[in-house]
């Protein structure tokens, strides 16, 4: 059979093949390999441009540290960035010399699909608090199944059939993000039943042999009503003065918070080109953090609500000074203090990251320096 119809018939199997293959080409899944020469299993779940999940640094199935992770994925460059956010569980075997994952890390890796169904994440790992302090390499391969089972397995297994719903991911994140009591192997004596303490008794009294005291009977006493003693009658005082009026003290304005709080230097970022793009995310659990931004002492943005999605602003480099101070001031501390944010600065094709923390007594400062 020849002609247009035959070409359509040949196209349908190819279309179905790539339709089935394309969902597998995603970063969501279970990844195994090494980060900084440590065996690791990372479960990554993508939600928009944000990443969440868990990381297991392990020596064996009974010796590991588990962290919740947060991060971001750039669809344009296929670069994934994630960090160990909170230590959830620590378990050591009886004969273990140490537990991997003692230092939380920040990983940057390129998402590669070389073919044959193989997918890899290759890059570098640094200390979480200092992304310039490189500790080692990142090399992970996508795996068909996990070594460690947790709440994210359901999302990964059903991601393409509805589990990628943001409400489902947020619900699982609230369950998976609860720390587990840190455990370690104990001697065998822990298997013996616990001995409950016995309350002390007086040695001179034998409660089992002491006879009960006979009931005491008395002749009924006649009660005679008497008139109240007028000398003991208390007359309540009558309040004639009006109660004091309590006035609510308004919270300080954001400008007052900016002036009164200590500025803590975080990082210097070189600035070139025509514009500077800044993206702000909530660095921890989404709990209602709100910030304001000051540039060289002037309020430029306020009421920025931090979420898992980027809040993006752009600044003109031509309007900036040779040296500029960008201050993040917390408008509130959210439900879980302090107010923390993750900032990404895109400058002339270069990417810079910074972790910003603000409290009732301090604000985070980034220095932006123009470079020729």
C-alpha positions as CSV (number, residue, x, y, z in Angstrom):
1,X,0.0,0.0,0.0
2,X,1.4,3.4,-1.0
3,X,0.3,7.0,-0.8
4,X,-0.6,9.4,2.0
5,X,-2.7,6.7,3.9
6,X,0.3,4.4,4.1
7,X,2.5,7.2,5.6
8,X,-0.2,7.8,8.2
9,X,-0.2,4.1,9.1
10,X,3.6,4.2,9.6
11,X,3.4,7.4,11.6
12,X,0.9,6.1,14.2
13,X,3.3,3.5,15.8
14,X,6.1,6.1,16.0
15,X,3.7,8.6,17.6
16,X,2.6,6.0,20.2
17,X,6.2,5.1,20.9
18,X,7.3,8.7,21.6
19,X,4.1,9.3,23.6
20,X,4.9,6.4,25.9
21,X,8.6,7.3,26.1
22,X,8.2,11.0,26.8
23,X,6.7,10.8,30.3
24,X,9.8,8.8,31.4
25,X,12.0,11.6,30.3
26,X,11.3,13.6,33.5
27,X,13.3,14.4,36.5
28,X,10.6,13.1,38.9
29,X,11.7,9.7,40.2
30,X,14.1,7.8,42.3
31,X,17.8,8.5,41.7
32,X,20.8,6.4,42.9
33,X,24.5,6.9,42.9
34,X,27.0,9.0,44.8
35,X,27.2,12.6,46.1
36,X,30.6,13.6,47.5
37,X,31.7,9.9,47.4
38,X,28.8,8.9,49.6
39,X,26.2,6.4,48.5
40,X,22.9,8.1,48.1
41,X,19.3,7.6,47.0
42,X,17.4,10.8,46.1
43,X,13.6,10.9,45.5
44,X,12.9,14.0,43.4
45,X,9.4,15.3,42.7
46,X,8.9,18.3,40.4
47,X,6.1,20.8,40.9
48,X,6.3,23.6,38.4
49,X,9.8,24.8,38.6
50,X,10.2,23.7,42.3
51,X,11.6,20.3,43.5
52,X,10.9,18.5,46.7
53,X,11.4,15.0,48.0
54,X,13.9,13.1,50.2
55,X,17.6,12.2,50.2
56,X,19.1,9.1,51.9
57,X,22.8,9.1,52.5
58,X,23.5,5.5,53.5
59,X,26.1,2.9,54.3
60,X,23.5,0.1,54.4
61,X,19.7,-0.3,54.7
62,X,20.2,0.0,58.5
63,X,22.7,2.9,58.5
64,X,21.6,6.2,57.0
65,X,20.6,9.8,57.3
66,X,17.4,11.0,55.7
67,X,16.8,14.6,54.8
68,X,13.9,16.4,53.2
69,X,15.0,18.3,50.1
70,X,14.0,21.4,48.4
71,X,15.2,22.9,45.1
72,X,14.5,24.2,41.6
73,X,14.6,22.9,38.0
74,X,15.5,25.2,35.1
75,X,13.6,23.9,32.0
76,X,15.7,26.0,29.7
77,X,19.1,24.7,30.8
78,X,18.0,21.3,32.3
79,X,19.9,22.2,35.4
80,X,18.6,20.9,38.8
81,X,19.5,22.5,42.1
82,X,18.5,20.9,45.4
83,X,19.7,21.0,49.0
84,X,19.3,18.9,52.1
85,X,16.7,21.0,54.0
86,X,15.9,19.3,57.2
87,X,17.2,16.2,58.9
88,X,14.3,13.8,59.3
89,X,15.8,10.6,60.5
90,X,19.1,9.1,61.6
91,X,19.7,5.4,62.0
92,X,23.0,3.6,62.8
93,X,23.6,-0.2,62.8
94,X,25.3,-1.9,65.6
95,X,28.6,-2.3,63.9
96,X,28.6,1.0,62.0
97,X,31.7,3.2,62.3
98,X,29.8,6.3,61.3
99,X,26.7,7.6,59.5
100,X,26.9,9.2,56.0
101,X,25.4,12.6,55.3
102,X,26.7,14.3,58.4
103,X,27.1,17.6,56.5
104,X,24.0,18.7,54.6
105,X,24.8,19.5,51.0
106,X,23.6,21.6,48.1
107,X,23.8,19.8,44.7
108,X,23.9,21.2,41.2
109,X,23.5,18.8,38.3
110,X,22.7,18.7,34.6
111,X,19.8,16.5,33.6
112,X,21.0,14.3,30.8
113,X,19.2,11.7,28.7
114,X,22.0,10.1,26.5
115,X,19.6,7.5,25.1
116,X,18.6,3.9,25.6
117,X,16.2,4.9,28.4
118,X,19.1,6.0,30.6
119,X,18.9,9.3,32.5
120,X,21.7,10.9,34.6
121,X,22.3,13.8,36.9
122,X,25.9,14.9,36.9
123,X,27.4,18.0,38.6
124,X,29.0,19.2,41.9
125,X,28.0,19.3,45.5
126,X,28.9,22.0,48.0
127,X,28.1,22.8,51.6
128,X,24.5,23.9,52.0
129,X,25.4,27.2,53.7
130,X,28.3,28.0,51.3
131,X,27.7,27.1,47.6
132,X,31.2,28.0,46.7
133,X,32.7,25.4,49.1
134,X,32.7,22.5,46.7
135,X,32.9,19.1,48.4
136,X,32.7,16.6,45.6
137,X,31.0,15.3,42.5
138,X,27.3,14.4,41.9
139,X,26.6,11.3,39.8
140,X,23.1,9.8,39.9
141,X,21.3,7.4,37.6
142,X,17.5,7.2,37.5
143,X,16.4,3.9,39.0
144,X,13.2,1.8,38.6
145,X,12.7,1.3,42.3
146,X,13.8,2.5,45.7
147,X,15.9,0.9,48.4
148,X,14.2,3.0,51.1
149,X,10.4,3.2,51.1
150,X,8.5,6.3,52.2
151,X,5.5,8.5,51.4
152,X,6.9,9.8,48.2
153,X,6.8,6.3,46.5
154,X,3.1,6.8,45.8
155,X,3.6,10.1,44.1
156,X,6.5,8.8,42.0
157,X,4.6,5.7,40.9
158,X,1.4,7.6,40.0
159,X,2.9,10.9,38.9
160,X,1.8,10.7,35.3
161,X,-1.8,9.5,36.2
162,X,-2.8,12.2,38.6
163,X,-0.4,12.3,41.5
164,X,1.3,15.4,40.1
165,X,-1.6,17.4,41.4
166,X,-0.2,20.2,43.6
167,X,-2.7,19.4,46.4
168,X,-1.5,15.8,46.6
169,X,2.1,16.8,46.6
170,X,1.6,19.4,49.3
171,X,-0.3,16.8,51.4
172,X,2.4,14.2,51.1
173,X,5.1,16.9,51.8
174,X,3.3,17.7,55.1
175,X,3.5,14.0,56.1
176,X,7.0,13.2,54.8
177,X,8.4,16.3,56.4
178,X,7.8,15.2,60.0
179,X,11.1,14.3,61.7
180,X,11.3,10.8,63.1
181,X,12.8,10.1,66.5
182,X,16.5,9.6,66.0
183,X,17.4,6.0,66.7
184,X,20.5,3.9,67.2
185,X,21.3,0.3,67.9
186,X,21.1,-0.4,71.6
187,X,22.4,-3.4,73.7
188,X,20.2,-6.4,74.1
189,X,19.1,-5.3,77.5
190,X,16.5,-3.0,75.8
191,X,14.5,-6.0,75.0
192,X,13.8,-6.8,78.6
193,X,10.5,-5.5,80.0
194,X,10.6,-2.1,81.5
195,X,10.5,-2.1,85.3
196,X,7.9,0.3,86.7
197,X,8.9,2.1,89.8
198,X,7.0,1.2,93.0
199,X,5.8,4.1,95.1
200,X,7.5,4.0,98.6
201,X,5.5,3.0,101.7
202,X,6.1,3.7,105.3
203,X,7.9,0.6,106.8
204,X,6.0,0.9,110.2
205,X,2.6,0.4,108.6
206,X,1.4,-3.0,107.3
207,X,-1.7,-2.0,105.3
208,X,-2.9,-5.5,104.8
209,X,-3.1,-6.3,108.6
210,X,-4.2,-3.0,110.0
211,X,-7.9,-3.3,111.0
212,X,-10.3,-0.7,109.8
213,X,-11.3,1.9,112.4
214,X,-14.8,1.4,113.7
215,X,-17.3,4.1,112.6
216,X,-17.7,7.0,115.0
217,X,-21.3,7.7,116.0
218,X,-22.3,10.9,117.7
219,X,-25.5,12.3,119.0
220,X,-27.2,14.6,116.5
221,X,-26.4,18.2,117.1
222,X,-29.3,20.6,116.9
223,X,-28.6,23.5,114.6
224,X,-30.1,26.8,115.8
225,X,-30.5,29.6,113.2
226,X,-29.1,32.9,114.4
227,X,-29.3,36.3,113.0
228,X,-26.2,37.4,111.1
229,X,-23.7,39.6,113.0
230,X,-24.2,43.1,111.6
231,X,-20.6,43.9,112.6
232,X,-19.3,41.3,110.1
233,X,-21.5,42.3,107.2
234,X,-19.3,43.4,104.3
235,X,-20.7,46.0,101.9
236,X,-19.1,45.8,98.5
237,X,-17.3,48.9,97.4
238,X,-19.0,51.0,94.7
239,X,-16.7,51.9,91.8
240,X,-17.4,55.5,90.8
241,X,-14.4,56.1,88.5
242,X,-14.4,55.1,84.8
243,X,-12.0,52.2,83.9
244,X,-8.8,53.2,82.1
245,X,-8.9,53.1,78.4
246,X,-6.2,50.8,76.9
247,X,-5.0,51.9,73.5
248,X,-3.5,49.4,71.1
249,X,0.1,50.2,70.0
250,X,0.4,49.9,66.2
251,X,3.2,47.8,64.9
252,X,6.3,49.6,63.6
253,X,6.2,50.5,60.0
254,X,8.5,48.6,57.6
255,X,10.8,51.7,57.3
256,X,11.3,51.6,61.1
257,X,12.1,47.9,61.0
258,X,14.7,48.6,58.3
259,X,16.4,51.3,60.4
260,X,16.4,49.5,63.7
261,X,17.5,46.1,62.7
262,X,21.1,45.0,62.2
263,X,22.2,44.4,58.6
264,X,23.9,41.0,58.2
265,X,26.1,40.7,55.1
266,X,25.5,37.5,53.2
267,X,27.2,37.6,49.8
268,X,28.6,39.9,47.1
269,X,27.3,39.5,43.5
270,X,29.0,41.1,40.5
271,X,26.6,43.0,38.2
272,X,27.1,43.4,34.4
273,X,24.9,43.9,31.4
274,X,21.7,45.9,31.2
275,X,19.4,44.3,33.8
276,X,19.4,42.2,36.9
277,X,16.7,39.6,37.5
278,X,16.0,38.4,41.0
279,X,13.8,35.5,42.0
280,X,12.7,34.9,45.5
281,X,11.3,31.6,47.0
282,X,10.4,30.4,50.5
283,X,13.5,28.4,51.6
284,X,11.6,26.2,54.1
285,X,8.0,25.1,54.6
286,X,5.5,27.5,53.0
287,X,4.2,29.2,56.1
288,X,3.2,32.8,55.1
289,X,6.6,34.5,55.1
290,X,6.4,38.1,53.7
291,X,9.3,40.4,53.0
292,X,10.2,43.9,51.8
293,X,13.2,44.9,49.7
294,X,15.3,48.1,50.2
295,X,18.0,49.2,47.7
296,X,20.5,51.7,49.0
297,X,18.2,52.7,51.8
298,X,15.1,53.1,49.6
299,X,12.0,50.8,49.8
300,X,11.6,49.4,46.3
301,X,9.2,46.4,46.9
302,X,7.0,45.5,49.8
303,X,4.5,42.8,50.7
304,X,6.3,40.1,48.8
305,X,4.7,36.8,49.8
306,X,7.2,33.9,49.6
307,X,5.9,30.6,48.2
308,X,7.3,27.6,46.3
309,X,7.0,29.6,43.0
310,X,9.4,32.4,42.1
311,X,8.5,36.0,42.8
312,X,10.5,37.7,40.1
313,X,11.7,41.4,39.9
314,X,14.0,43.1,37.4
315,X,16.3,46.0,38.1
316,X,18.0,48.3,35.6
317,X,21.8,48.1,36.0
318,X,22.2,51.6,34.5
319,X,20.2,53.1,37.4
320,X,22.3,51.5,40.0
321,X,25.3,52.8,41.9
322,X,28.8,51.3,41.5
323,X,28.3,49.6,44.9
324,X,24.7,48.8,46.0
325,X,23.2,47.3,49.2
326,X,20.1,45.1,48.7
327,X,18.4,44.5,52.1
328,X,15.7,41.9,52.8
329,X,13.5,42.9,55.7
330,X,11.0,40.5,57.2
331,X,7.5,41.9,57.4
332,X,6.5,38.9,59.5
333,X,8.2,35.6,60.6
334,X,5.5,33.3,59.3
335,X,4.3,30.3,61.3
336,X,7.8,28.9,61.6
337,X,10.4,31.6,62.5
338,X,12.8,32.9,61.2
339,X,11.8,34.3,57.8
340,X,14.0,32.5,55.3
341,X,14.2,32.9,51.5
342,X,16.2,31.5,48.7
343,X,17.3,34.1,46.1
344,X,18.4,33.4,42.6
345,X,20.1,36.3,40.8
346,X,20.5,36.1,37.0
347,X,23.2,38.5,35.7
348,X,24.2,38.6,32.1
349,X,23.7,34.8,31.7
350,X,25.3,34.0,35.0
351,X,23.4,32.5,38.0
352,X,24.1,33.3,41.6
353,X,22.3,31.9,44.7
354,X,22.0,33.1,48.2
355,X,20.1,32.0,51.4
356,X,18.6,35.0,53.2
357,X,17.3,34.9,56.8
358,X,15.6,37.8,58.6
359,X,14.4,38.0,62.2
360,X,13.0,40.7,64.5
361,X,16.5,41.9,65.2
362,X,18.4,41.4,61.9
363,X,18.0,41.7,58.1
364,X,19.9,40.1,55.3
365,X,22.1,42.2,53.0
366,X,23.4,41.4,49.5
367,X,26.1,43.6,48.0
368,X,25.7,44.2,44.3
369,X,28.9,45.5,42.7
370,X,29.0,46.8,39.1
371,X,31.8,45.3,37.0
372,X,33.1,46.9,33.8
